[in-house]
Amino acid sequence: MSDSIDFARTLRWNPTDAERLLWKHLRRRKVDGFRFRRQRPFGPFVCDFICLEAKLIVELDGSQHAEQATYDARRDAFMRSYGFRVLRFWNGHVTAETEAVLETIFAALHRKDMDGRYD
């Protein structure tokens, strides 16, 4: 477990621009009072953002994710097997359409049917 904790710490210390921007909006219960954590270990994986009370995980994907779709699908299936929903956004979408991404996350916090990639 300490390896995943150390890896999560490294990710927290070195966020992408999109992660830094989204965290500015998600931290301190700014989205309807829901608490998000960032770079949180989840089994053998690390979630970009997770809201435990809503069972919602938000993942931001860079260009490398285009080549690792199989890995991402396996990872998402693992998280969903614990009852979590996984929202995925491209980094570019987060930086270009921040308000739209935040509106989608807000909706997903209240609608349990929202899951998958949102571009």
C-alpha positions as CSV (number, residue, x, y, z in Angstrom):
1,M,0.0,0.0,0.0
2,S,2.9,2.4,0.7
3,D,3.9,2.3,-3.0
4,S,0.5,3.6,-4.1
5,I,0.5,6.2,-1.4
6,D,4.0,7.4,-2.4
7,F,2.9,7.4,-6.1
8,A,-0.2,9.4,-5.2
9,R,1.9,11.9,-3.3
10,T,4.2,12.3,-6.3
11,L,1.1,13.0,-8.5
12,R,-0.2,15.5,-6.0
13,W,3.1,17.4,-6.1
14,N,3.2,17.4,-9.9
15,P,-0.3,18.1,-11.3
16,T,-1.0,18.7,-14.9
17,D,-2.3,22.2,-15.8
18,A,-5.8,20.7,-16.2
19,E,-5.6,19.0,-12.8
20,R,-4.4,22.2,-11.1
21,L,-7.3,24.1,-12.8
22,L,-10.0,21.6,-11.9
23,W,-8.7,21.2,-8.3
24,K,-9.1,25.0,-7.8
25,H,-12.8,24.5,-8.4
26,L,-13.4,21.2,-6.6
27,R,-11.4,21.8,-3.4
28,R,-12.9,23.0,-0.1
29,R,-16.4,21.7,-0.9
30,K,-16.9,24.4,-3.6
31,V,-19.2,22.1,-5.7
32,D,-22.5,22.0,-3.8
33,G,-20.8,21.1,-0.5
34,F,-19.4,17.8,-1.8
35,R,-15.9,16.9,-0.7
36,F,-13.4,15.8,-3.3
37,R,-10.0,14.4,-2.7
38,R,-7.3,14.4,-5.3
39,Q,-4.8,11.7,-6.3
40,R,-6.3,9.2,-3.9
41,P,-5.2,5.6,-3.9
42,F,-8.0,3.2,-4.9
43,G,-6.9,-0.5,-4.8
44,P,-3.9,-0.8,-7.1
45,F,-4.8,2.5,-8.9
46,V,-4.8,6.2,-8.1
47,C,-7.9,8.4,-8.9
48,D,-7.4,11.9,-10.1
49,F,-10.4,13.1,-8.1
50,I,-12.8,11.2,-5.9
51,C,-16.0,12.1,-4.0
52,L,-16.6,9.3,-1.6
53,E,-20.1,10.4,-0.5
54,A,-21.4,10.5,-4.1
55,K,-19.3,7.5,-5.2
56,L,-18.0,9.6,-8.1
57,I,-14.5,9.5,-9.6
58,V,-13.3,12.1,-12.1
59,E,-10.4,11.2,-14.4
60,L,-8.6,13.7,-16.6
61,D,-6.9,12.2,-19.6
62,G,-3.9,13.4,-21.6
63,S,-2.9,12.3,-25.1
64,Q,-1.3,9.1,-23.7
65,H,-4.7,7.7,-22.8
66,A,-5.6,7.4,-26.6
67,E,-3.1,4.5,-26.6
68,Q,-4.1,2.9,-23.3
69,A,-7.8,2.5,-23.8
70,T,-7.7,-1.2,-22.7
71,Y,-5.9,-0.3,-19.4
72,D,-8.4,2.5,-18.7
73,A,-11.3,0.2,-19.4
74,R,-9.9,-2.4,-16.9
75,R,-9.2,0.4,-14.4
76,D,-12.7,1.8,-14.7
77,A,-14.3,-1.6,-14.4
78,F,-12.4,-2.2,-11.2
79,M,-13.7,1.1,-9.7
80,R,-17.2,0.4,-10.9
81,S,-17.1,-3.0,-9.3
82,Y,-17.1,-1.1,-6.0
83,G,-20.1,1.0,-6.9
84,F,-18.3,4.1,-8.1
85,R,-19.1,5.9,-11.3
86,V,-16.2,7.2,-13.4
87,L,-16.4,10.4,-15.4
88,R,-13.6,11.0,-17.9
89,F,-12.6,14.3,-19.5
90,W,-9.7,15.1,-21.9
91,N,-7.3,17.6,-20.4
92,G,-7.9,20.0,-23.3
93,H,-11.6,20.0,-22.6
94,V,-11.0,20.9,-19.0
95,T,-8.8,23.9,-19.9
96,A,-11.0,25.1,-22.8
97,E,-14.4,24.4,-21.4
98,T,-14.0,24.5,-17.6
99,E,-17.5,25.7,-16.8
100,A,-19.0,22.9,-19.0
101,V,-16.9,20.3,-17.2
102,L,-18.0,21.7,-13.8
103,E,-21.6,21.7,-14.8
104,T,-21.3,18.0,-15.9
105,I,-19.6,17.1,-12.5
106,F,-22.4,19.0,-10.6
107,A,-25.1,17.1,-12.6
108,A,-23.3,13.8,-11.9
109,L,-23.2,14.4,-8.2
110,H,-27.0,14.5,-8.3
111,R,-27.8,12.0,-11.1
112,K,-26.7,8.5,-10.5
113,D,-27.1,7.5,-14.2
114,M,-24.1,9.7,-15.3
115,D,-21.0,7.6,-16.0
116,G,-18.4,7.5,-18.8
117,R,-16.6,9.9,-21.0
118,Y,-17.9,13.5,-21.4
119,D,-16.4,15.7,-24.1
